[in-house]
């Protein structure tokens, strides 16, 4: 499923903050940017420019979701539903 979604994620990322390098995006995310936090979640989930890491994706999606990002809330919910990067139930 990730391979099909990768195309959509790539297209989304190329239209947003993805023009910024990883370090700049991470700096913005650590500073509280909801969009940057969600993008880091995408980058880690799909392994775009960083090693694929579901736990890091959950971390960044959660930070963005807690600030009200519907996209991050959805992505976090999908990860929980699929048991990706979260403790097993």
PyMOL commands that set and color helices and strands:
alter all, ss='L'
color gray80, all
select helices_A, chain A and resi 2-15+17-19+22-30+34-46+54-66+70-82
alter helices_A, ss='H'
color red, helices_A
deselect
rebuild
show_as cartoon
